[in-house]
């Protein structure tokens, strides 16, 4: 991954790591939630780790996460902490840190500890653990959501700046909804799962909890990138969009199709959809049934056999009975006898549902759904552990089965005082699209983000500028505006006789001037598409900017200048157009 643009690498907080660690331990004492943690560094050890980060920064290292503290779900290996997956008998001392966690440490984050979870990452409630039921951050009589319960609550309580979870059926999104935080679930494979205790190996994702979209994106940028040791690891394709279009089309289910929502929750969703529309998003009705039907296959169908393949031998061993959650034992142990033909049949059914879902959302950039439809109490989950869990996954279970990226974020409160959250989901590798749309909703200030190495910087000086007639050619390719720039003082700009009107940029060297421009990032495949459709006399070539860097940019053939007007004195195309109507 690289950051393309003149603004440099995304930076973390500039404060001292030592100061931040001390504040985190003060907050741990203040909130008094021991059930959040399975293992926690003593403060002295954490301060020593923070001091090493501060020393690295002082030595000149570029650490995008310096000054931050984080927590890691205890099914992700970190050397120095046992990995338990919330079963004491399963605990082991890892020899290597999981790839995702290692990338955080390399970027300057301090890992405070390992967090509690629904045992073997099996559940969406957060109360299936012998290490204690993790209570909701805001209403302690309610569940926190799982399986990444401890990570979600540690973030919601402000103990950490962000936390790692995992998400197979919604575990990186449901706790975010209850905690009023952001839960970012990348496309499967973008963040390697090497060193993660599998739940369903082909569907598992490492996810990020953060207080806002910008932080979640910054952390995800550090985590993302292929890993040769992970057979399911994937890199960004060269046509992956780098940004949402100016007027995204987002699918919203009809209210009559939003089944299973508690009283007042449909109204909360409608209010969230209306607020999204007010940001310039076009809302388009779609049928949600194929998505819900697919989600039911995850636990009610044969796909649960993957959970048995992961830890079934341990779960069904009599020696593991002590400390084993009854619901987890039922779900995983019950998958032992699933026949192979059932899995094949369910895969075929999933394919049919996926085709129906594609048809239902054709032409959409994303879909918007409530993350959950209710917020049960601990007592309600205890009385109906399987049923309550199933209801919480109604609008999250389908996501990885359909190979979609998703981001969950806060959307206010319901009439009964529950935190209400929504989720944007989109096809694989549309991660930047949904994050951009989420930032519209949360009204955050955009920050520089890490883009794929295949992204190509493009210098734009005329009709492709923002707001100009041909800008849609860039945005349709998934291009992203990086900022305003100027060329080196060695160019001249001419008004060409074309339709639509556009300028021609020519490098002349001595006697030239700086010209106002924009720098965009274009998907690698998009550059080929742009070049193939480029009409004469326009051309693409290397353009030097005022900062000395060279990028691909729009130029023109010298033959077109014969009767063209030199407009260099205006300083740029936009200024010329303003002055000339």
Secondary structure, 3 states (H helix, E strand, C coil): CECCCCCCCCCCCCCCHHHHHHHHHHHHHHHCCHHHEEEECCHHHHHHHHHHHHHHHHCCCCCCCCCCEEEEECCECCCCCEECCCCHHHCEECCCCCHHHHHHHHCCCEEEEEECCCHHHCCCCCCCCCCCCCECCCCCCEECCCCCHHHHHHHHCCCCCEEEEECCCCCCCHHHHHHCCEEEECCCCCECCCCECCCCCCCCCEEEEECCHHHHHHHHHHHCECCCCCCCCCCCCCCCCCCCCCCCEEEEECHHHCCCCCCCHHHHHHHHHHHHHCCCCEEEEECCHHHHHHHHHHHHCHHHHHHHHHHHHHHCCHHHCCCCCHHHHHHHHCCCCCCHHHHHHHHHHHHHHHHHHHHHCCCCCEEEEECCCCCCEHHHHHHCHHHHHHHHCCCCCHHHHCCEEEEEEEEEECCCCCEEEEEEEEECCCHHHHHHHHHHHHCCCCCCCCECCCCEEEEECCCCCCCCCCHHHHHCCCCEEEEEEEECCCEEEEECCCCCCCEEEEECCCCCECCEEEEEEECHHHHHHHHHCCCCCEEEEEEEECCCCEEEEEEECHHHHCCCEECHHHCCHHHHHHHCC
